[in-house]
Amino acid sequence: MRGMGNMQGMMKQMQKMQKKMAEAQEELGEKRIEGTAGGGMVTVVVSGHKEILEVNIKEEVVDPEDIEMLQDLVLAATNDALKQAEDLTSQTMGQFTKGINLPGM
């Protein structure tokens, strides 16, 4: 019977951790991460859930003769924002898996 109490305690700990993980995920979704390119000429804002929220382009970077440059800047700013969001997610959620060796993770 002693093992059952141990199992119940472990289950309670897992439930607490699940709740904390869900709260952390929710908080991530509320974060706003900004990526830039071209010295701030193009800015992309994403959420912690990696959803693009805004794309801002300064007027002076718009050159109808060079659309490719603008596309490259938007792409670079988007990738910058998404990389920062990924880093934030790893940092935030990684605290829950520290020291746990889970196969496939």
Secondary structure in CASP SS format (residue, H / E / C, confidence):
PFRMAT SS
TARGET T0000
AUTHOR 0000-0000-0000
METHOD secondary structure of the structure
MODEL  1
M C 1.00
R H 1.00
G H 1.00
M H 1.00
G H 1.00
N H 1.00
M H 1.00
Q H 1.00
G H 1.00
M H 1.00
M H 1.00
K H 1.00
Q H 1.00
M H 1.00
Q H 1.00
K H 1.00
M H 1.00
Q H 1.00
K H 1.00
K H 1.00
M H 1.00
A H 1.00
E H 1.00
A H 1.00
Q H 1.00
E H 1.00
E H 1.00
L H 1.00
G H 1.00
E H 1.00
K C 1.00
R E 1.00
I E 1.00
E E 1.00
G E 1.00
T E 1.00
A E 1.00
G C 1.00
G C 1.00
G C 1.00
M C 1.00
V E 1.00
T E 1.00
V E 1.00
V E 1.00
V E 1.00
S E 1.00
G C 1.00
H C 1.00
K C 1.00
E C 1.00
I E 1.00
L E 1.00
E E 1.00
V E 1.00
N E 1.00
I E 1.00
K C 1.00
E H 1.00
E H 1.00
V H 1.00
V C 1.00
D C 1.00
P C 1.00
E C 1.00
D C 1.00
I H 1.00
E H 1.00
M H 1.00
L H 1.00
Q H 1.00
D H 1.00
L H 1.00
V H 1.00
L H 1.00
A H 1.00
A H 1.00
T H 1.00
N H 1.00
D H 1.00
A H 1.00
L H 1.00
K H 1.00
Q H 1.00
A H 1.00
E H 1.00
D H 1.00
L H 1.00
T H 1.00
S H 1.00
Q H 1.00
T H 1.00
M H 1.00
G H 1.00
Q C 1.00
F C 1.00
T C 1.00
K C 1.00
G C 1.00
I C 1.00
N C 1.00
L C 1.00
P C 1.00
G C 1.00
M C 1.00
END
